[in-house]
Amino acid sequence: MPGYRKAVAILMFAVTAWYSEARAGDTPTYSISIVPQFDHRRIEAIWRPIIERLEPMTGFHFQLVMEPTIPAFEKALNAGAYDFAYMNPYHYVVAHRLQGYQPIVRDVENDLYGVVVVAKGTGLINVAMLDGRKVAFPAPNAMGASLIPRAEFVRKFHIKISEVYVKSHDSAYLNVLLGQTDAAGGIRATFDQLKPEIRDGLTIIHETERFPPHPLAAHPRVPPADVLRIQKALLELGRDRHGARLLADIPIKSVGPARDQEYETLRHLGLEAFYVDQ
């Protein structure tokens, strides 16, 4: 009998181990990518703690995918490469049309708007003075930092500029500070997150119109119940003091549900005239 009990115990241990492995194997792993407004180290520092909170809250695994440039992100996004993605509003409009992405959360307190910055002491005090000058942008389709400013330069200020694309918001600001371009397009959120020694050397000469900010959106292949679970976890995270601080670094000051109709006005701005297919 002792041998029998030992055999049964071994069998039960094996069955339990197999069941645990099967259950672990059944746990969905979802990819999530972030528009690279910042360098990879900063994106990792912002999003890894959020993912580490979301995994036990949802029971899902998440794979953080970081692309080298905004155009590389756009190309993969428009091909439906990501289960979830944090993107600018016009990225969302295009990705919704091409792939059916649906927004799930966004900052419900702050709007997105672009800024045009110059170095202090240059004598440049308004957008009209940029006519014929070099302006740095993160990428052609960065909505607040490039699409909207470029559209306003043409339609509102009737000026022509020489466009320089430098891969990230931080690089655009640095180009101005180092004197490599006369101005740069960015958004207020990334400008405010600059190191003081960089931000203090720049001045904002223009703010664009305001729009609903970046959403986190889900690809339609993700089961609706899983999307809802992730949305609820993010909203719960925003109600927790530590979780709210993590989201503020994205930056999302006050997280709330996002809906497709909130981005409807963007579909009628004629921005396709300035959009560059990657």
C-alpha positions in Angstrom: 0.0 0.0 0.0 2.8 2.5 0.8 4.1 1.9 -2.8 0.6 2.4 -4.2 0.1 5.6 -2.2 3.5 6.9 -3.4 2.5 6.0 -7.0 -0.8 7.9 -6.7 1.0 10.9 -5.1 3.5 11.0 -8.0 0.6 10.7 -10.5 -1.3 13.5 -8.8 1.8 15.7 -8.8 2.3 15.0 -12.5 -1.3 15.8 -13.3 -1.2 19.0 -11.2 2.0 20.1 -12.9 0.5 19.4 -16.3 -2.7 21.2 -15.5 -0.8 24.2 -14.2 1.3 24.3 -17.3 -1.8 24.0 -19.5 -3.5 26.8 -17.6 -0.3 29.0 -18.0 -0.2 28.1 -21.7 -3.9 29.2 -22.0 -3.1 32.7 -20.6 -3.4 35.2 -23.5 -0.3 37.3 -24.4 -1.2 40.5 -26.0 1.2 42.8 -27.9 1.1 46.5 -27.0 3.0 49.2 -28.8 3.6 52.8 -28.0 4.1 55.6 -30.5 7.8 56.5 -30.0 7.5 60.1 -29.0 10.4 59.5 -26.6 13.5 57.2 -26.8 13.2 53.5 -26.0 14.6 53.8 -22.5 12.0 56.4 -21.5 9.2 54.4 -23.0 10.3 51.3 -21.2 10.6 53.2 -17.9 7.0 54.6 -18.3 5.2 51.6 -19.6 6.9 48.6 -17.9 5.5 49.5 -14.4 2.1 49.9 -15.9 2.2 46.5 -17.6 3.5 44.9 -14.4 0.4 46.3 -12.6 -2.0 45.3 -15.4 -0.9 41.7 -15.7 -2.1 40.5 -12.2 -5.2 42.7 -12.5 -6.3 41.2 -15.8 -4.7 37.7 -15.8 -3.1 38.5 -19.2 0.5 38.7 -20.3 1.6 41.8 -22.3 4.5 42.1 -24.8 5.8 45.6 -25.1 6.8 46.3 -28.7 8.9 49.4 -29.4 9.6 50.6 -32.9 12.7 52.6 -33.8 10.7 55.5 -35.4 7.2 56.9 -35.7 7.0 56.0 -39.4 7.9 52.4 -38.5 5.2 52.4 -35.8 2.7 53.8 -38.3 3.5 51.1 -40.9 3.1 48.3 -38.4 0.0 49.8 -36.9 -1.8 50.2 -40.2 -1.0 46.6 -41.0 -2.7 45.5 -37.8 0.5 44.3 -36.1 -0.4 45.2 -32.6 -3.2 43.9 -30.3 -3.2 47.2 -28.4 -1.5 50.5 -29.3 -1.1 54.0 -27.8 -1.3 56.4 -30.7 -1.9 59.9 -31.7 -5.5 60.9 -32.7 -4.9 60.9 -36.4 -3.0 57.6 -36.2 -6.2 56.3 -34.7 -8.4 57.7 -37.4 -6.3 56.0 -40.1 -5.9 52.7 -38.1 -9.6 52.6 -37.4 -10.4 53.0 -41.1 -7.8 50.4 -42.2 -7.9 47.8 -39.4 -11.0 48.6 -37.2 -9.0 49.6 -34.1 -11.3 50.9 -31.3 -10.3 53.3 -28.6 -10.7 52.1 -25.0 -9.1 54.8 -22.8 -7.7 58.3 -23.0 -7.0 61.4 -20.9 -10.3 63.0 -20.3 -8.9 66.1 -18.6 -6.5 67.5 -21.2 -6.8 68.1 -24.9 -4.0 67.6 -27.4 -2.5 70.6 -29.0 0.7 71.4 -30.9 3.3 74.0 -30.0 5.9 75.7 -32.1 9.1 76.5 -30.2 12.2 78.6 -30.9 15.4 79.2 -29.0 15.4 82.1 -26.6 17.3 85.2 -27.8 16.9 84.5 -31.5 14.4 87.4 -32.1 11.8 85.0 -33.6 8.6 86.0 -31.9 5.8 84.8 -34.2 5.0 82.1 -36.8 5.1 84.6 -39.7 8.8 85.1 -39.1 9.4 81.4 -39.9 8.7 81.8 -43.6 11.5 80.2 -45.5 13.2 78.8 -42.4 14.0 75.3 -41.2 11.6 73.7 -38.8 12.2 70.3 -37.1 9.4 67.8 -36.6 9.4 64.3 -35.1 7.8 62.7 -38.1 5.4 63.8 -41.0 2.3 62.2 -39.3 2.9 63.2 -35.7 -0.5 64.9 -35.4 0.0 67.7 -32.8 3.7 68.1 -33.5 3.6 68.0 -37.3 0.3 67.5 -39.1 -1.6 70.3 -37.4 1.3 72.9 -37.4 2.1 72.2 -41.0 -1.5 72.6 -42.0 -1.8 75.8 -40.1 1.4 77.2 -41.6 -0.2 76.8 -45.1 -3.8 77.5 -44.4 -3.7 80.1 -41.6 -0.3 81.8 -41.9 0.4 81.3 -45.6 4.1 80.6 -45.1 6.4 78.0 -46.6 9.0 76.3 -44.4 11.8 73.8 -44.9 10.8 70.6 -43.1 13.4 68.5 -41.2 12.2 65.2 -39.7 14.3 64.0 -36.7 12.5 60.8 -35.3 11.3 62.0 -31.9 9.9 65.0 -30.0 13.0 65.3 -27.9 15.2 65.4 -31.0 13.1 68.1 -32.5 13.5 70.3 -29.4 17.3 69.6 -29.2 17.7 70.6 -32.9 16.4 74.1 -32.0 18.5 74.4 -28.9 21.6 73.4 -30.8 20.9 75.8 -33.6 20.4 73.2 -36.3 16.9 74.4 -37.1 15.1 77.7 -36.5 12.1 76.2 -34.8 10.4 72.9 -33.9 7.0 71.4 -33.7 6.0 69.5 -30.6 3.0 69.1 -28.3 2.6 70.7 -24.9 2.7 67.5 -23.0 6.2 66.5 -24.3 7.5 70.1 -24.0 6.5 70.1 -20.3 8.3 66.9 -19.7 11.6 68.2 -21.1 14.6 68.5 -18.7 14.6 72.0 -17.2 18.0 72.8 -18.8 16.5 72.1 -22.3 13.0 73.6 -21.7 14.4 76.8 -20.2 16.4 77.5 -23.4 13.2 77.4 -25.5 10.1 79.5 -25.8 6.7 78.8 -27.3 5.6 81.2 -30.1 2.4 79.3 -31.2 -0.2 76.9 -29.9 -2.4 75.1 -32.4 -6.1 74.2 -32.2 -7.1 71.6 -29.6 -8.3 68.1 -30.1 -9.1 64.9 -28.1 -5.8 63.3 -27.0 -4.0 60.1 -27.7 -6.1 56.9 -27.2 -5.1 53.4 -26.2 -6.9 51.4 -28.9 -7.6 47.7 -29.4 -7.5 45.6 -32.6 -10.9 43.9 -33.3 -9.2 40.5 -33.1 -9.0 40.8 -29.4 -12.1 39.3 -27.8 -14.5 42.0 -26.5 -14.6 40.5 -23.0 -10.8 40.8 -22.8 -10.8 44.4 -24.1 -13.4 45.3 -21.4 -11.3 43.6 -18.7 -8.3 45.7 -19.7 -10.3 48.9 -19.9 -11.7 48.3 -16.4 -8.2 47.6 -15.1 -6.9 50.8 -16.5 -9.8 52.8 -15.1 -9.2 51.1 -11.7 -5.5 51.9 -12.0 -6.4 55.6 -12.4 -8.4 55.5 -9.1 -5.3 54.3 -7.2 -2.9 57.0 -6.1 0.2 55.1 -7.2 -1.4 53.9 -10.4 -2.5 57.5 -11.3 1.1 58.6 -10.9 2.2 55.9 -13.3 -0.4 57.0 -15.9 0.6 60.6 -15.5 4.0 59.8 -16.9 2.4 58.7 -20.3 1.0 61.5 -19.9 -2.6 60.7 -18.9 -3.6 63.1 -16.2 -7.1 61.7 -15.7 -8.0 58.4 -17.4 -11.4 57.7 -18.7 -13.2 55.7 -21.4 -12.6 56.7 -25.0 -15.2 56.4 -27.9 -14.8 56.5 -31.6 -17.2 59.4 -32.1 -15.0 61.6 -30.0 -12.5 61.6 -32.9 -15.1 62.3 -35.6 -14.1 65.9 -36.2 -10.6 64.8 -37.2 -12.1 63.0 -40.2 -13.2 66.3 -41.6 -10.1 68.5 -41.2 -8.6 67.7 -44.6 -5.4 66.5 -43.0 -5.0 63.8 -45.6 -3.4 66.6 -47.7 -0.5 66.6 -45.3 -0.5 62.9 -44.3 2.5 60.9 -45.7 1.9 57.2 -46.4 4.7 55.1 -44.9 
